[in-house]
Amino acid sequence: MMSGEDGDLARHLEGWDPGPVESTGRIDRWPVEAFAALLDRPPPDVVLPPLWHWFHLLDHPAQAALGGDGHPARGRFLPPLPERRRMFAGGRLEMRGSLRMGDQVTRRSSLVAATAKTGRSGAMVFVTVRHEFRRDGGLVVVEEQDHAYRSQPAGAARALPPGRSAPASAPLTGPVPVRVRTGPASPRAPAPWRLGLNPDEAMLFRFSALTYNAHRIHYDHGWVREEGYADLVVHGPLQALMMAELMRREGVDLVGRQYAYRLVSPMIGPQVLTVHAAPQGLSMGAETRDAQGQVTAGSTLTALDPQS
């Protein structure tokens, strides 16, 4: 049985049934080179690295269609909730093959589920959208993305799980090498390699621009207080990309596997982000940690069923 809060949110979903939509475009070099420059890395030659398709086939709503938070006020897969606040929760990527520079790709997007739930932080609606990417009619990439929405009036504090205080921003401590050797292996990080990144204000702004994401929590110091954050929020997709990037640079091939990632806790404020191998090893997944060492995102790798 649904609680009162669950029922209130569920009622807004009654009759909401957006149909699928298709879009077609080319995998261009410019966004690939732009993201590589953001990472201070040379661009890949031909094969598009995992998750780098996020810089292509982007939606571009009119400026007048944006809400106060920078997100579109309405959209095919945006649930009809009052005073909606959006959080990226995670997703799953199935690599049936690799996309390449110059490919003409068709993306078919459809709603998988929209469910009202109550957790430790209150009532929310979880929306899962499936994207299928085809080249020459063949299925190359299947992706599902999970988004969490809550009704939250402007200026109201975000509900936090019991016993957890609002995250504070952490200062930058200077450049972190992209690839640095750690000390002796520990139970949490047995692999000898990690990735480091300094997502400062300029990087957060550039990543928002690359993904055409105008959500103000990533670049507007005044707005973040409207959504109950202490400082700018580091993008969840950037953390998912960096976990996949560590795997790619260490030779872990994602083709034929499912890469599942989940955002555990908001990373607040420009600070040092580090990506580590999962406790079971990099071939099983990775995790990102903030400057205090708190895990903010995690990922797992599993083999795809060849019959699926």
C-alpha positions in Angstrom: 0.0 0.0 0.0 1.3 3.5 -0.9 1.9 6.0 1.8 0.2 9.4 1.6 3.3 11.1 0.0 3.7 8.2 -2.5 0.0 8.4 -3.4 0.2 12.2 -3.9 3.1 11.8 -6.4 1.6 8.8 -8.1 -1.6 10.7 -8.8 0.4 13.1 -10.9 1.6 10.2 -13.0 -1.9 8.9 -13.9 -2.5 9.0 -17.6 1.1 10.0 -18.3 2.3 7.7 -21.1 4.8 9.4 -23.4 5.4 7.4 -26.6 8.9 6.7 -28.1 10.8 9.2 -30.1 13.6 8.8 -32.6 16.4 11.1 -33.7 19.3 10.6 -36.1 22.6 12.3 -36.3 26.3 11.8 -37.0 29.1 11.1 -34.5 31.2 14.3 -35.1 34.8 14.9 -34.1 34.3 18.3 -32.6 32.5 17.2 -29.3 35.0 14.3 -29.0 38.0 16.6 -29.4 36.3 19.1 -27.0 35.9 16.5 -24.2 39.4 15.2 -24.7 40.7 18.8 -24.3 38.7 19.1 -21.1 40.6 16.1 -19.8 43.9 17.3 -21.1 44.1 14.2 -23.2 44.7 13.5 -27.0 41.4 12.7 -28.8 40.7 9.1 -29.8 41.3 8.3 -33.5 38.4 6.3 -34.7 36.5 4.4 -32.0 34.2 6.4 -29.6 35.1 5.6 -26.0 32.3 4.3 -23.8 29.7 6.9 -22.8 31.2 9.6 -25.1 28.0 9.3 -27.1 26.5 11.6 -24.5 28.0 14.6 -26.4 26.0 13.7 -29.5 22.3 13.8 -30.6 21.6 16.4 -27.9 18.2 17.9 -27.3 18.1 21.7 -27.7 14.9 23.2 -26.2 14.1 26.8 -26.8 15.3 29.3 -24.2 11.7 30.2 -23.5 11.0 26.5 -22.7 13.4 26.4 -19.7 12.1 26.5 -16.1 13.7 28.5 -13.3 16.2 25.8 -12.6 17.5 25.8 -16.1 15.9 22.5 -17.0 13.1 22.4 -19.6 9.8 23.0 -17.8 8.1 20.3 -20.0 9.5 17.4 -22.0 8.5 14.0 -23.3 10.1 12.1 -20.4 9.8 14.7 -17.7 7.1 13.6 -15.2 4.3 16.1 -14.6 5.1 16.9 -11.0 4.6 20.3 -9.3 7.8 22.2 -8.4 9.9 19.4 -9.7 13.5 18.9 -8.7 15.7 16.5 -10.7 18.6 14.3 -9.8 20.6 11.9 -11.9 20.5 8.6 -10.2 22.5 6.2 -12.4 22.1 3.9 -15.3 23.2 0.8 -17.3 25.1 0.7 -20.6 25.2 -2.4 -22.8 28.0 -2.3 -25.3 27.0 -4.6 -28.2 29.7 -3.0 -30.3 31.5 0.3 -30.7 30.4 3.5 -32.2 32.9 5.3 -34.5 33.7 8.8 -35.6 31.6 9.6 -38.6 28.9 7.0 -37.9 25.3 7.9 -38.8 23.3 6.8 -35.7 19.6 6.6 -34.9 18.6 6.8 -31.3 15.2 5.5 -30.2 14.1 6.6 -26.7 11.2 5.2 -24.7 9.9 5.3 -21.2 10.6 2.1 -19.2 9.1 2.9 -15.8 7.9 5.7 -13.6 7.4 4.8 -10.0 6.6 6.7 -6.9 8.6 5.5 -3.8 9.4 6.6 -0.3 12.9 6.3 0.9 15.0 7.7 3.8 15.0 11.1 2.2 11.2 11.2 1.5 8.9 10.6 -1.4 10.3 10.6 -4.9 9.4 9.5 -8.5 12.0 7.4 -10.3 11.9 7.5 -14.1 13.8 5.1 -16.3 14.3 5.9 -20.0 15.8 3.5 -22.5 17.9 4.6 -25.4 18.8 2.2 -28.3 21.5 3.3 -30.7 21.5 1.7 -34.2 24.0 2.0 -37.0 22.9 0.7 -40.5 19.9 -0.9 -38.7 22.0 -2.9 -36.3 21.8 -2.4 -32.5 25.2 -1.2 -31.2 24.5 0.4 -27.8 21.6 0.0 -25.3 21.4 2.4 -22.4 18.9 2.9 -19.6 19.1 6.1 -17.5 17.5 6.5 -14.1 16.4 10.0 -12.9 14.9 10.8 -9.5 12.4 13.6 -9.1 10.9 15.2 -6.0 8.4 18.0 -5.4 10.4 20.7 -3.6 9.4 24.4 -3.4 12.2 26.8 -4.3 14.3 27.7 -1.3 13.3 24.6 0.7 16.0 22.4 2.1 16.5 19.0 0.5 15.5 16.1 2.7 18.5 14.1 3.9 18.6 10.6 5.2 18.6 10.3 9.1 21.9 11.1 10.6 23.4 12.7 7.5 24.3 16.3 7.4 24.4 18.4 4.2 27.7 17.9 2.4 30.1 20.8 2.5 32.3 21.9 -0.3 35.9 20.8 -0.2 38.8 23.1 -1.3 41.0 22.2 -4.2 44.4 21.0 -3.1 46.3 21.6 -6.3 46.6 19.5 -9.5 46.2 15.8 -9.3 48.1 13.8 -12.0 45.7 12.0 -14.3 47.4 8.7 -13.5 49.3 8.4 -10.2 50.6 5.4 -8.3 49.2 4.9 -4.9 50.8 3.3 -1.9 50.4 -0.3 -0.8 47.2 -2.0 -1.8 44.4 -1.7 0.7 41.2 -3.8 1.1 39.3 -0.9 -0.5 41.6 -0.2 -3.4 43.8 -3.2 -4.4 44.6 -1.8 -7.8 47.8 0.2 -8.1 46.3 2.9 -10.4 43.7 5.6 -10.1 42.5 8.7 -12.0 42.4 12.2 -10.6 40.4 15.2 -11.8 40.0 18.7 -10.5 36.4 19.7 -11.6 36.6 23.4 -10.8 34.0 26.0 -11.8 35.4 26.3 -15.3 35.4 22.5 -15.9 31.8 22.2 -14.5 30.7 25.0 -16.9 32.5 23.4 -19.9 31.0 20.0 -19.2 27.5 21.6 -18.9 28.1 23.2 -22.2 29.3 20.0 -23.9 26.2 18.1 -22.8 23.8 21.1 -23.3 22.8 20.8 -19.7 21.6 24.2 -18.3 20.7 22.9 -14.8 21.9 25.7 -12.6 23.1 23.6 -9.7 26.3 23.0 -11.8 27.4 26.6 -12.4 25.2 29.1 -10.5 26.4 29.8 -6.9 23.2 31.7 -6.1 20.8 29.0 -7.4 22.3 26.1 -5.5 20.8 27.3 -2.2 17.4 27.2 -3.9 17.8 23.5 -4.2 19.4 23.0 -0.7 23.0 22.5 -1.7 26.0 24.2 0.0 27.9 24.7 -3.2 28.0 23.7 -6.9 27.2 20.1 -7.7 29.7 18.0 -9.7 27.8 16.3 -12.5 26.9 12.6 -12.0 27.5 11.9 -15.7 31.0 13.3 -15.4 31.7 10.8 -12.6 30.2 7.9 -14.6 32.4 8.9 -17.5 35.5 9.0 -15.4 34.9 5.5 -14.0 34.6 4.2 -17.5 37.7 6.2 -18.5 39.8 4.5 -15.9 38.8 1.2 -17.3 39.5 2.2 -20.9 43.0 3.6 -20.1 43.8 0.4 -18.2 42.7 -1.8 -21.1 39.4 -3.1 -19.7 37.1 -3.5 -22.7 33.4 -2.7 -22.2 32.3 -4.3 -25.4 30.2 -7.4 -24.6 29.6 -6.2 -21.1 27.1 -4.2 -19.1 28.4 -1.2 -17.3 26.1 -0.3 -14.5 26.7 2.9 -12.4 24.9 4.5 -9.5 25.3 7.9 -7.8 25.5 7.3 -4.1 26.0 10.8 -2.7 26.2 14.3 -4.2 29.7 15.6 -4.7 29.5 19.2 -3.6 31.8 22.0 -4.5 34.9 22.2 -6.8 37.4 19.7 -5.3 39.6 16.8 -6.1 37.8 13.8 -7.6 39.5 10.4 -7.6 38.5 7.3 -9.4 39.6 3.9 -7.9 39.2 0.3 -8.9 36.4 -1.5 -7.1 37.5 -3.5 -4.1 37.2 -6.7 -6.3 39.4 -5.2 -9.0 39.0 -3.0 -12.0 37.7 -5.7 -14.2 34.7 -5.8 -11.8 34.0 -2.0 -11.6 35.2 1.3 -10.2 34.2 4.0 -7.8 34.6 7.8 -7.4 35.5 9.4 -4.1 35.5 13.1 -3.0 38.3 14.9 -1.2 37.2 13.4 2.1 37.4 9.9 0.7 33.6 9.4 0.7 32.4 7.2 -2.2 30.0 9.3 -4.3 29.5 6.9 -7.2 30.1 3.3 -7.9 30.0 1.0 -11.0 30.0 -2.7 -11.8 30.9 -4.7 -14.9 29.1 -7.9 -15.9 29.2 -10.0 -19.1 26.2 -9.7 -21.5 24.1 -12.7 -22.3 25.0 -13.5 -25.9 21.4 -14.6 -26.4 19.9 -11.2 -25.3 
